[in-house]
Amino acid sequence: MRGAVLAVDYGARRIGLAISDPDGVFAFPAGYLERSGSEGHLAALREIVEARGVVQIVVGLPIHMNGREGPEARAARAFAEALGRETNRTVHLFDERWTSREAERVLRASQARSRSGRAARRSRAEGGSPLAPGEIDTTAATLLLRTWLERRSRGAEGER
């Protein structure tokens, strides 16, 4: 099916977003939404889906390393179901066990490469500079989407 795919990293504070090109080959960061007590983020996501020509959505499913699902996974499942109703699009759940950790590792490595000399050594010694809010969320969504697109191209979507 031709058209963009939206990836959603559903977190407690923020919803990280990534979107593919219409051919579903490349994953691009698409920012994040702050979670609020209301369901306003569903309407915002519906607008993004319509404006960007999204045909499918991938929601990260946070499974524990031992394979069990906790409250976060149940919340992601409920969110995915609500998002499917709100957007009238197929929503895939995809195991995201490593995406947030990998996103943080990638961002920190990128920061370290961009610094030089003494400033980089001092920053590392102090534990590194904090990442901007939402940066991990959107990077996690991008990694999630990239992995999902790669598996889909091999015929294994990894849907749960």
N, C-alpha and C positions, 0 to 999 in steps of 0.2 A: 504494500500500500504506500503510495507516494504521498509525502507531506511531512511536516515537521513533527518531531517527538519532543515532548516536554518532560524533563526529569525534575522530581521534587524530593528534596531532602527535608523531611518533616521533623522538625526539632521542637523542643519545649519552648524555646524563645523565638526562634526564627525558622523560616521556610526557605531553604536554599533552592535556587532555580537554575536550570540549564536547558538549552534548546538545541536541537539539531538543525542542520540544513534540510531543505525539502527532500533531498535524496536519502536522508538518514545515514550519512557517512561520517560527518564531523559533529562534535559536541562543543558548544560554546557557552561560557558563563552567561547567565541572564539575571544576575542580581539576587535579591532576597526580599522577603516580606517579613515584617515584624508580626509575630503572633499577638493577637489580642484576645480578650475574653469572649468576644463575639465571633460569629462565623463570617465576618466581613472579608476574611482572606479567601473564602471560597468564591465570592463574587469577583474579587480582584483576579483570581486565577482564571475564572470563566472569561473575563475580559482579555487576558493574555492569550488564552487558547483561541479565542475568536479572532483577535487582531493578528496573531502570528500564523494562522492556518494550521494549528496543531491537530493532528489526526489520532494520535495516541499519547498516553501519559504513562510514565514510569514513576512509581513511588517507592522509595527505599524502605525496606523492611528490616528494622533493627533486631536481629536475632543475636542471642548471647553466643559466645564462643563455643559453648558446649552444645549448641544447636537448639536450645530451648527458647521459647518465646516468653517475654515478660510483658509488663504493662505498656512499655513503649511500643512493642510490636502490635499489641491489641489496639492501641491508639492509632497507629499507622494504618492498620486494616480498616478501622472505622472511618478514618479520614479518607482513605482511598475510595471506599464505598460512597461516601458523601460527595467526593469530587467527581466520581463517575456520574452520579445523578445530576449534579450541578452543571456539568459540561456536556453530558450526553456523548462521552468519548469512552473508548476502552481504556481501562486503567490496569496496568500490570504491576504486580508487587515483585520487587527484586531484592535479594539478600544484599544488605549493605554493610555487613560486618566490618569491613576494613575501610570504607570510604572516608569517614571523618578522621580517623587516625592517619590515613594516607594523605588526606588533604592537608592536615596540619604539618606533616613531615615535608611535603612538597613545598608548602609556603615558607616554612622555616629555612629549608635549603635554598630557596630562591632569595630570601632575604640575606642569607649569609653570603651568597655569590655576589649580591649587589653591593655589599660593603667591602671595604678594602683595609688592609693593614691593621693598625692599632685599634681603630674604631670597631672593627669586626671582632677582634680578640676580646676587647673590653665588653662588647655586647654579649658575646657568648659566655664570658665569665660571669656576667650578671644575669644569665638565664635567657638572653635574647629579648628583643623588643616585642611588646604585645602586638598581636595581629588585629587588624581593624575589625569591628563588629560585622558579621555577615560574610567575611572573607572565607572563613573555613566552610560555612554553609554552602556558599555558591560553588566553591571548589569541590566540595564533597558531591554536590549534585552533578557537576561536570564529570567527575570521575565515575560516578554511578551511571550516567548516560553513556559515556564512552565505553564502559564495560558492557552495558546492555546492548548497545549497537554492535559491538564486536561479536558478542555471542549470538545475536540475532542473525548476523551475516553468515555465521557458521551453522545456523539452524537450531540453536539451543538458547531460547530466550531466558531460561532460568526462572520462569514464573512459579510462584508459590501459591 
